[in-house]
């Protein structure tokens, strides 16, 4: 690749337009880029790099704001255009960053979107950053980083290869030759080995926890062996042997207690039968005593009932009296019925008398009113007189007035039609005028809208690229926000991991303390239980007698009876100690499970955190500080992207808004044009309607004037309306007066007819009322006479009866009968109660006899004695069952512990074996083998590249140093602690010594570093698939050389430029200006900007 032409505008320090015809430099040799410090020498290479890849050579030069020249005028565009040659073909690439420029319309500023263009030799063109980047990579075969490494030997960068140690060089070579995969392999091996080590520790701790759960008494024969197992975790075979002996012994003891428990069950069953019989005997005795008391009470009740029955029989004469009195009252009952009839007849007669009095009063009042009405009717008839002739005259006059009113009404209607035609004519004129005004406004609006639409389309075209840029920035922002969110979660999880580790350690410590407490309680219980059994044997021995069998062993002789143990615990104390032991073991088991769960959770979360650390940060070191640092860097990037997105979003929003406004304006313009066409059509119709309305108005005017001349005389049509209204009012007034008079006369005639009919009717009614009053007076006197006779008969009947009425008589009979019933019922109840009491007494006497016989049948059996025996057997059974449960629990726990230990031991052996070889492999790859130099796998791979770089570098260094120096990679190391493999020495052929390259002087170091950088460039180019770059830049470093060294460096660089390679040296050293003829001279302008001139 060879640059042929470089065009720079508003880029970096170059404020104006600069064109460099690099083709004039030729196809090979050296040329110098010189000028004042800060004038922009390196910017020429930045411009070439930016044109090809869209990035500059320095880390601080990639921002669009940094690329735009701060000295450029607003109207000066910013871009770089490069014409270059590759494989004999010419290509052209042009790029511009985003920068402000004057708006094409409306004044102010707008943002020019970043863009790129690429032209092939056959004039095919591409646009857009993505397509142009792909085209450049396709042609050159290099990324931007590879291009910078090969083409530019930058100021100060190549000195790092000389001054760095192995670790520093490893970082440089990793970046260049992509050996990071080997580093990741080393880290993965180290992390896997560490994880496996933690797993082995965790598993061994788990086995120790299982062993800690083994139960064994302190004085047990296996106590020492079990303590050794808990403390040392000996081989599994030894653990199996001891545990099997302990478990088998406990099972045998359990069988002995089970058989004893079965015997105790039989004895308890027999004792329960005897206790049942004793309880039945006591129950029968209680029932006999109760029956005796009830019999005494029954005999006493019989005596009381006999006296009560005698008293009831003494009231028999009263029953006869009640019967006689009841019969007498019943005989009077028909007379009480007559009494009710007399009272009813008197009430009805008095009601009829009251009704007659009311009718007589009403008839008298009506007679008086009718007489007055007759007198008034006769006077009104005399006053009305004759009315018929007046009605005939008024009717004829009304017909004449009505005809006149109808004619005036027709004339008024004609006038209305004429006036309506004038209104229609005026309305048509106004409509025509409004439509003409509307047409003109539509024409004006269409012209204004056309101008606005043109402006919107122009601005919309300017903002065409804003959408794509906004989407790109938004995608980048979303990815960054996702990374920030993941980092925040990772930071939280890292803190939680530390909390989990703390919680696990605390739980493990609690378990160890609890296990220790359970072990101490177990030993205390075993000691107490042994003392209790010894004491129990002593108690039994005190009761032994020679010649009587021992209840334990069956011997009749007792040469050495057991003695009671001093200080032995009681059974309740032993049971309390046993409960404490069970609680302590339960707590230990719970704490063990809790610690195991916390450990598992910690391990799982640690694995997840390491995986996320690797994914997000490229390393598995669990560190909240690393997360925080990365978050800070992401926050800065987020702010920068947010600002860019906000600006681009504003442009995109404006672009979208303009698109909507254009569509809206186009629709509005279409509507306006349609409205103009419709208005043209309406104008023709309105003109026709106006002419028709004028003709109709003239015809109606003529007709109205002719009709008015007939009715009110000739006059202008404008005066006809007023005269017609006045005449019409006069006619209507006469019609109203006529109608009132005619109605009045008709009403008088109707009233006269009515009065003539009412007078005879009123006279007839007066006669009827007089006759009715006479009849009512006679009937009233007859009623009063009958009431007096009925009242005399009623008084005589009441004097003969006992009660005032029949209801009270019936109540008296009911009261007598109730008294009779009560006397008989009381006597019968007393007699029945006596018979029942006698029967109960007989039954109780029989029960008393039976209970006495049943008690005698039970014999001599005592409930207290039998109960005491049962309680003794139950106590022994409880003790036996407790021993069975204890042995069963201990056996189950120990079997489970043994099973877990055997299972865990197999897995632990496999894990430890795998950890051993993985640890060895990790130490080998990471250079951590003991007593050996720390030579990493990645370093070993890099030595191959480094040796080739040194070989290529030595070709230049021999020239630059006149054969004095040769670079060599150090292969022998005394220090076993530091990382080695890439240390660099130099052979001084003048004295045959080998020493560190760091001992070279400043000028010698420059030659060595330049040679090494050139060798690195050759190797990179060679490893890039045979890519040929015909251009190279060397930036500064010559200021530390003397004249002779400069000459030597020039010869080396001249050799580098032999063939078809052009080498550009960027320097301000005066000696180079005198030795190199081809130059690009960079100067600063007065306004602060720079310009460049090519001198050949």
DACOR-V426438 format. One line per field, one symbol per residue. phi: phi as a letter, one per 30 degrees, with the letter a starting at -180 (. if undefined). Layout:
phi->???
This chain:
phi->.bdcbbcbbhcidddccbbcdddddjcajcbccblddidkdddddeddddedbibcdcdccddeddddddcddedddcabbbcbcbhiccbbbbbbddadbdddbiiicbcdddabbbbdedidbbbjedddedddddddibdddddddddccdeidddddddddeddddddddddchcddddddeddddddddddddddddddddddddddddcaddcddceddddddddchdededdddddddddddddddddeddddddddddddddddddddddddddddddddddddddddddddddddddddddddddcdedddddddddddddddedddddeddeddddddddddddddddddddddddddddddddddddddddddicbdddddddddddddddddddddddddddddddddddddddddddddddddddddddddddddddddddddddddddcdddddddddddddddddddddddddddddddddddddddddddddddddddddddddddddddddddddddddddddddcdbdjcdddccidccbdbddcdddiddddddddddddddddddddddddddddddddddddddddddddddddcciacddbddeddddddddddeddddddddddddddddddddddddddddddddedddddddddeddddddddddddddddddddddddddddddcbjdaeddcdedddddddddddddddddddddddddddddddddddddddddddddddddddddddddddddddddddddddddddddddcdcdadddddddddddddddddddddddddddddddddddddddddddddddddddddicbcdddddddddddddddddddddddddddddddddddddddddddddddddddddddddddddddcibddibddcdddddddddddddddddddddddddchidcbdbddbcbddccddbkbdbcbccddbidbbddddddedddddddddddddddddddddciidcccbbbbcijdddcdedddddddddddddcdicccccccacddddddccddbcccbddddjdbbbbccc
